[in-house]
Amino acid sequence: MLRATHSLFMLVLLSLPTAWPTQAAPPNIIVIVADDLGYADLDVQGCEDIPTPAIDSLAVNGARFTNAYVTCPICAPSRAGLITGRYQNRFGFEDNGGPDPEPAFGLPDDEVTIAEPLKAAGYRTAFIGKWDMGDKPGSRPNDQGFDQFFGFLPGVNDYLPAGHPNAYQPNDQPLVNGRSFPIYRNTQVVDEPEYLTDAFGREAAAFIEHHHDQPFLLYLSFSAVHNPMTATDRYLDRFMDLPEPRRTYAAMVSAMDDAVARVCNTLNKHGITDDTLIFFLSDNGGASGEGVAAPSPADNTPLSGRKATFWEGGIRVPYIVCWPQRIKPGQVISHNVSSLDILPTAIAAANAFYSGKHPPDGTNLLPVLLNQTDEPPHHTLYWRYHGNAAVIQGNWKLIAFDNGIVQLFNISRDIGESTNLTQTHPEQVEQLRLLLTAWLKTLPEPAWRRRKLNEQGHPVYISLPIYEAVCDPAL
């Protein structure tokens, strides 16, 4: 049962047509991305201590996928796959950039983002929030099809400027307008005094206010609930009974839900809710146990693992699609789907044309969402990250680690991945190993490797081993 709380909000439903109109107007499209959100940290996902009425209402009035995956268990590569609809491994985008990224870090010029075909189809496009896909000229949002950009470029930033009593500031970090990294409005650095999640909600609502009378793409990319764990008293006061750090985490989720409510209320104000296709998902699993200043208490129940792992807790995410005029409300769909599917679904809904040199790896989800087919969108999904690799085909999942260990799970029967079935199902191991090996052989080398400093202060590179363990037929 969903609970009414401080942020009361419900999308207004109209009667749903059973077929497409012959001249369907292109919908507005909103992509909302949370950062490091735990699988069980939404009310609609079973959370009992953090009300999320606005996000939940998208599921109530749309469809929720229970077996939804992203393409990498960390931020930047996952976001690169999402925004292009292609496995980011295909263009060498295999790791985060870090605070001092390699020169090659960023989206290649010849990759097509979701914004480019929609802009060509007449959409007004905006990116608001955390970018994390390149900071050099040519790889920034305004260079990748977005008319407007408000946000920051690297993977992390301060939620509050220095001087605020709740602000977290790293030691000896030079600041730009009170933050570790600058906030941009397009190419200009701006002073932003607000809590970042609130600012992103404000800017998203303002974009809708200015462009509600024409088709638009709004890509709302939150940094919440990524570390550092930071919230204002306005949100902390809602969770007085929770212990830290769960209290601050809950406050951050609640702030994000309020920002989503602000977006949806603006749609309602202009009467365009029913004509708007909204996606909501997280960029990877919850970063439970990790954090700056305070560890993240994200809840991935009932999944095993967490961010940066190939267990379900690292790659399976909340995933909601809402389009009141087209999608039957209240659907819970168990097909395997991917963040890769957002781009082709949006392009199909907009009747836009994809001009990339290489086809997307994602699948148009509209036939499933409109109950036009029972065919699963994906039979097989793949992953590669830091020398580890994984494949899912149907209910079976194989993880191949860089140390030669292989694990096999039936994730329909064992969602918590508690029982390794490699010894009892060698034929399944062999089948998935061959699939994974064939896919890995199609991939180029990573375009960069994330640097770290050794004891002498010199940069060294994190190893990305060749996949002898995966390709060894003796396994």
Secondary structure, DSSP 8 states (H G I E B T S, - for coil): -----TT----------SS--TT----EEEEEEESS--TT-SGGGT-SSS--HHHHHHHHTSEEEEEEE-S-SSHHHHHHHHHHTS-GGGGT--S---SS--TT-S--TTS--THHHHHHTT-EEEEEEE--S--STTSSGGGTT-SEEEEESSS---SS-TTSTT----TT---BTTBSS-EEETTEEE---S-HHHHHHHHHHHHHHHHTTS-EEEEEE--TTSSS----HHHHGGGTTS-TTHHHHHHHHHHHHHHHHHHHHHHHHTT-STTEEEEEEESS---BT--SSS-B----TT----TTSSSHHHHB--EEEE-TTTS-TTEEEEEEEEGGGHHHHHHHHHT-----SS--SS---HHHHTTS--S-S-SEEEEEETTEEEEEETTEEEEE-TTS-EEEEETTT-TT-----TTT-HHHHHHHHHHHHHHHTT----S---EEE-TTS-EEE------HHHH-TT-
